[in-house]
Amino acid sequence: MSSPKGDIGLIGLAVMGQNLILNAADHGFTVVAYNRTVSKVDDFMANEAKGKSIIGAHSIKELCENLKRPRRIILLVKAGKPVDLFIEQLLPYLEKGDIIIDGGNSHFPDTNRRYEELEKQGILFVGSGVSGGEEGARYGPSLMPGGAEEAWPHIKDIFQSIAAKSDGEPCCDWVGPAGSGHYVKMVHNGIEYGDMQLICEAYDIMKRLGKFTNQEIGDVFEKWNKGVLDSFLIEITRDILKKNDDDGKPLVEKILDTAGQKGTGKWTAINALDLGMPVTLIGEAVFARALSALKDERVEASKILGGPTIPEDTSKIFTDKAKFVDDLEQALYASKIISYAQGFMLIREAGKTYGWKLNNPAIALMWRGGCIIRSVFLAEITKAYRENPELENLLFNKFFTEAITKAQSGWRKTIGLATEFGIPTPAFSTALSFYDGYRSKRLPANLLQAQRDYFGAHTFKVLPECANDHLPAGQDVHFNWTGHGGNVSASTYQA
């Protein structure tokens, strides 16, 4: 057999897989393509791949035989069992130092497990987040690789060539060890949930409170897309709101108001709870989708449960339409800052908990182009982490401190109006609540600790300046609140 010509192999010829292969071929790499249903390989080779530097393989053995050493193979298959099955099928044809890359939406604990199992066999495993949808895959996705760092020099050129570019820099860099690449993709998807919910709340406020038409709301998003909110999601929202069906009526108004989800936002919220991080906005975005799914109950509730009436005359709500829109823009911008601050808080805590040294400036850069949450705003996050890679919180960076201070008035007015007239704003409201809690030197958790100690002897710690003989500083103290509860405290533990 002649020497292998393939630079990289790819398993999975759904739209993302095909587009990534074509993208790599456009950048001068020879790709070996394989799919479990072999007829898909033949169809692909006869059509989209025709005349390109793409080799069709009809078996795992043939795929591996056509690849240069170290073999580099991307799996773009359904997360879960299919990934494990393909790894099992690949192993007999691989040698030490070969590289398997999982480019699907795998849950990071699965990636941790695969990384450890394959490390014992001398196989380098990489879990890479891939974002940008089918168009991103074809012309430049955001790529978030993590795992066996020894693999990075062998895949760096390919990954950074096919990735999206932002100001000439590839939206791809090494994230960190084990499952960190998929972890960062999970948080990306959680932030995506939050961004989408915030945009939907802004749309709802304009529609219900402002009585704007869909065309007018589309015009507002078009204007916002030229300022601080310039982003992919704002851009597509503009397009959606301006799209009419064949009968001339807005298409968006014909869509059932029950949202679906594939679980990555839920994973982020669950992980935030596990790590004790107050990632409230993503949590509320997940719950908002869950509430939307209760359509039948909501229809029934709308007939039974009362609330404020929104007047037809908007002048009774606001007198200056432009100011109303500007305040809403500031509310959206401030809430978005909070969402990203929370996301990076979670990433920072994950690094500490899982022992990962993470590349924070690179993570922000990876999200600047190619991915669903790409926005101009991320340039400032990249800059903030380049200035201080150990930045404790985005809100401590001068740019974001000033931006959120400036936005506060409009943010508070918008939420106040929505609350007054019964418009639900779970994401806007939780963002502001988090901000007010985070900037509070003192919170009412002292009373909460007293309650826990009263009913369960769960103990509390005393403020250093208030310590005395029976309330010593720095110790877990139980107080006999009733005089007959006893002095034995419960053991302390984290559950």
Backbone hydrogen bonds, N-H to C=O, Kabsch-Sander energy under -0.5 kcal/mol:
donor,donor_aa,acceptor,acceptor_aa,energy
6,G,66,N,-2.8
7,D,30,T,-2.7
8,I,30,T,-1.5
9,G,72,R,-3.2
10,L,32,V,-2.7
11,I,74,I,-2.9
12,G,10,L,-0.5
12,G,34,Y,-2.4
18,Q,14,A,-2.7
19,N,15,V,-2.2
20,L,16,M,-2.3
21,I,17,G,-2.2
22,L,18,Q,-2.4
23,N,19,N,-2.3
24,A,20,L,-2.5
25,A,21,I,-2.5
26,D,22,L,-2.2
27,H,23,N,-1.0
28,G,25,A,-1.8
29,F,24,A,-2.1
31,V,29,F,-0.6
31,V,53,S,-2.1
32,V,8,I,-2.3
33,A,31,V,-0.6
33,A,55,I,-3.1
34,Y,10,L,-2.2
38,V,36,R,-1.1
40,K,37,T,-1.9
41,V,37,T,-0.6
41,V,38,V,-0.8
42,D,38,V,-1.6
43,D,39,S,-2.4
44,F,40,K,-2.4
45,M,41,V,-2.7
46,A,42,D,-2.0
47,N,43,D,-1.0
49,A,44,F,-2.8
50,K,47,N,-1.3
52,K,49,A,-2.2
54,I,52,K,-2.7
55,I,31,V,-3.1
57,A,33,A,-2.9
63,L,59,S,-2.3
64,C,60,I,-2.5
65,E,61,K,-2.3
66,N,62,E,-1.3
66,N,63,L,-0.5
67,L,64,C,-1.4
68,K,6,G,-2.7
73,I,99,I,-2.3
74,I,9,G,-3.0
75,L,101,I,-3.6
76,L,11,I,-2.9
76,L,74,I,-0.6
83,V,80,G,-1.0
84,D,80,G,-1.2
85,L,81,K,-2.5
86,F,82,P,-2.2
87,I,83,V,-2.1
88,E,84,D,-2.2
89,Q,85,L,-1.9
90,L,86,F,-1.9
91,L,87,I,-2.1
93,Y,90,L,-2.2
94,L,91,L,-1.5
97,G,122,G,-3.2
98,D,95,E,-2.2
99,I,71,R,-3.7
100,I,124,L,-2.3
101,I,73,I,-3.3
102,D,100,I,-0.5
102,D,126,V,-2.9
103,G,75,L,-2.6
103,G,101,I,-0.8
106,S,104,G,-1.1
110,D,107,H,-1.3
111,T,107,H,-1.3
112,N,108,F,-2.6
113,R,109,P,-2.1
114,R,110,D,-2.5
115,Y,111,T,-2.7
116,E,112,N,-2.1
117,E,113,R,-2.6
118,L,114,R,-2.7
119,E,115,Y,-1.8
120,K,116,E,-1.3
121,Q,117,E,-0.5
121,Q,118,L,-0.8
122,G,119,E,-1.4
123,I,118,L,-2.3
124,L,98,D,-2.7
125,F,123,I,-0.6
126,V,100,I,-2.6
127,G,146,G,-2.7
128,S,102,D,-2.5
128,S,126,V,-0.6
129,G,127,G,-0.5
129,G,144,M,-2.1
131,S,142,S,-2.4
136,G,132,G,-1.8
137,A,133,G,-2.3
138,R,134,E,-1.6
139,Y,135,E,-2.5
140,G,136,G,-3.0
142,S,131,S,-2.5
143,L,141,P,-0.5
143,L,171,C,-1.9
144,M,129,G,-2.7
146,G,127,G,-1.3
147,G,176,G,-2.2
148,A,125,F,-2.2
149,E,147,G,-0.8
151,A,148,A,-2.2
152,W,149,E,-1.1
154,H,151,A,-1.1
155,I,151,A,-1.1
155,I,152,W,-0.9
156,K,152,W,-2.5
159,F,155,I,-2.9
160,Q,156,K,-3.0
161,S,157,D,-1.5
162,I,158,I,-2.1
163,A,159,F,-1.3
164,A,141,P,-2.9
166,S,169,E,-3.0
169,E,166,S,-2.2
171,C,164,A,-3.2
172,C,170,P,-1.7
173,D,143,L,-0.6
175,V,145,P,-2.8
180,S,177,P,-2.3
181,G,178,A,-0.5
183,Y,179,G,-2.1
184,V,180,S,-2.6
185,K,181,G,-1.7
186,M,182,H,-2.2
187,V,183,Y,-2.3
188,H,184,V,-2.5
189,N,185,K,-2.5
190,G,186,M,-2.1
191,I,187,V,-2.8
192,E,188,H,-2.2
193,Y,189,N,-2.0
194,G,190,G,-2.0
195,D,191,I,-3.1
196,M,192,E,-2.4
197,Q,193,Y,-2.3
198,L,194,G,-2.6
199,I,195,D,-2.2
200,C,196,M,-2.3
201,E,197,Q,-2.3
202,A,198,L,-2.2
203,Y,199,I,-2.4
204,D,200,C,-2.4
205,I,201,E,-2.3
206,M,202,A,-2.2
207,K,203,Y,-2.4
208,R,204,D,-3.0
209,L,204,D,-0.5
209,L,205,I,-1.8
210,G,205,I,-1.6
212,F,206,M,-2.2
217,I,213,T,-2.4
218,G,214,N,-2.5
219,D,215,Q,-2.1
220,V,216,E,-1.9
221,F,217,I,-2.4
222,E,218,G,-2.1
223,K,219,D,-2.1
224,W,220,V,-2.8
225,N,221,F,-1.9
226,K,223,K,-1.8
227,G,224,W,-1.9
229,L,224,W,-0.7
230,D,227,G,-1.7
232,F,374,R,-2.1
235,E,231,S,-2.1
236,I,232,F,-2.6
237,T,233,L,-1.7
238,R,234,I,-2.1
239,D,235,E,-1.7
240,I,236,I,-2.6
241,L,237,T,-2.5
242,K,238,R,-1.1
243,K,240,I,-1.2
244,N,242,K,-0.6
245,D,249,K,-3.4
248,G,245,D,-2.3
251,L,243,K,-2.2
252,V,243,K,-0.5
253,E,250,P,-0.7
254,K,251,L,-1.8
255,I,252,V,-1.1
258,T,256,L,-1.7
267,W,263,G,-2.5
268,T,264,T,-1.9
269,A,265,G,-2.2
270,I,266,K,-2.7
271,N,267,W,-2.6
272,A,268,T,-2.3
273,L,269,A,-1.9
274,D,270,I,-2.4
275,L,271,N,-2.3
276,G,272,A,-0.6
276,G,273,L,-0.7
277,M,272,A,-2.8
279,V,277,M,-2.4
280,T,278,P,-2.0
283,G,279,V,-1.5
284,E,280,T,-2.5
285,A,281,L,-2.1
286,V,282,I,-2.1
287,F,283,G,-2.3
288,A,284,E,-2.4
289,R,285,A,-1.5
290,A,286,V,-1.9
291,L,287,F,-2.7
292,S,288,A,-2.1
293,A,289,R,-1.4
294,L,291,L,-1.4
295,K,293,A,-1.1
298,R,294,L,-2.5
299,V,295,K,-2.4
300,E,296,D,-2.0
301,A,297,E,-3.0
302,S,298,R,-2.1
303,K,299,V,-0.6
303,K,300,E,-1.1
304,I,300,E,-0.8
304,I,301,A,-0.7
305,L,301,A,-3.3
314,T,312,E,-0.9
316,K,313,D,-1.7
317,I,314,T,-1.8
318,F,314,T,-2.8
321,K,319,T,-0.6
324,F,320,D,-2.2
325,V,321,K,-2.0
326,D,322,A,-2.4
327,D,323,K,-2.8
328,L,324,F,-1.8
329,E,325,V,-2.3
330,Q,326,D,-2.1
331,A,327,D,-2.2
332,L,328,L,-2.4
333,Y,329,E,-2.5
334,A,330,Q,-2.8
335,S,331,A,-2.1
336,K,332,L,-2.0
337,I,333,Y,-2.1
338,I,334,A,-2.0
339,S,335,S,-2.3
340,Y,336,K,-2.2
341,A,337,I,-2.5
342,Q,338,I,-2.8
343,G,339,S,-2.2
344,F,340,Y,-2.5
345,M,341,A,-1.8
346,L,342,Q,-2.2
347,I,343,G,-2.1
348,R,344,F,-2.4
349,E,345,M,-2.3
350,A,346,L,-2.5
351,G,347,I,-2.1
352,K,348,R,-1.7
353,T,349,E,-3.0
354,Y,350,A,-3.1
355,G,351,G,-0.7
356,W,351,G,-1.6
358,L,356,W,-0.9
359,N,175,V,-1.7
360,N,358,L,-1.3
363,I,359,N,-2.0
364,A,360,N,-2.0
365,L,361,P,-1.9
366,M,362,A,-2.7
367,W,363,I,-1.2
368,R,365,L,-1.5
371,C,369,G,-0.7
374,R,371,C,-1.1
376,V,230,D,-2.2
377,F,230,D,-0.5
378,L,375,S,-1.0
379,A,376,V,-2.1
380,E,376,V,-0.5
380,E,377,F,-0.9
381,I,377,F,-0.9
382,T,378,L,-2.6
383,K,379,A,-2.3
384,A,380,E,-2.4
385,Y,381,I,-2.2
386,R,382,T,-1.9
387,E,383,K,-2.3
388,N,384,A,-1.7
391,L,388,N,-2.2
396,F,393,N,-2.2
397,N,394,L,-1.9
401,T,397,N,-2.7
402,E,398,K,-2.4
403,A,399,F,-2.2
404,I,400,F,-2.4
405,T,401,T,-1.6
406,K,402,E,-2.3
407,A,403,A,-1.7
408,Q,404,I,-0.8
408,Q,405,T,-0.6
411,W,407,A,-2.3
412,R,408,Q,-2.8
413,K,409,S,-2.4
414,T,410,G,-2.4
415,I,411,W,-2.1
416,G,412,R,-2.5
417,L,413,K,-2.6
418,A,414,T,-2.4
419,T,415,I,-2.5
420,E,416,G,-2.4
421,F,417,L,-1.9
422,G,419,T,-1.2
423,I,418,A,-3.0
429,S,425,T,-2.8
430,T,426,P,-2.0
431,A,427,A,-1.9
432,L,428,F,-1.9
433,S,429,S,-2.5
434,F,430,T,-2.4
435,Y,431,A,-2.2
436,D,432,L,-2.8
437,G,433,S,-2.3
438,Y,434,F,-3.3
439,R,435,Y,-1.9
440,S,437,G,-1.2
441,K,439,R,-0.6
446,N,443,L,-0.9
447,L,444,P,-0.9
448,L,444,P,-1.3
449,Q,445,A,-2.5
450,A,446,N,-1.8
451,Q,447,L,-2.5
452,R,448,L,-2.3
453,D,449,Q,-2.3
454,Y,450,A,-2.5
455,F,451,Q,-2.4
456,G,452,R,-2.0
457,A,453,D,-1.7
458,H,452,R,-1.0
460,F,477,V,-1.9
466,C,463,L,-2.2
467,A,464,P,-1.1
468,N,471,L,-1.7
474,G,462,V,-0.5
475,Q,472,P,-0.8
477,V,460,F,-3.4
477,V,475,Q,-0.7
481,W,479,F,-1.6
490,A,457,A,-3.3
495,A,493,Y,-0.5
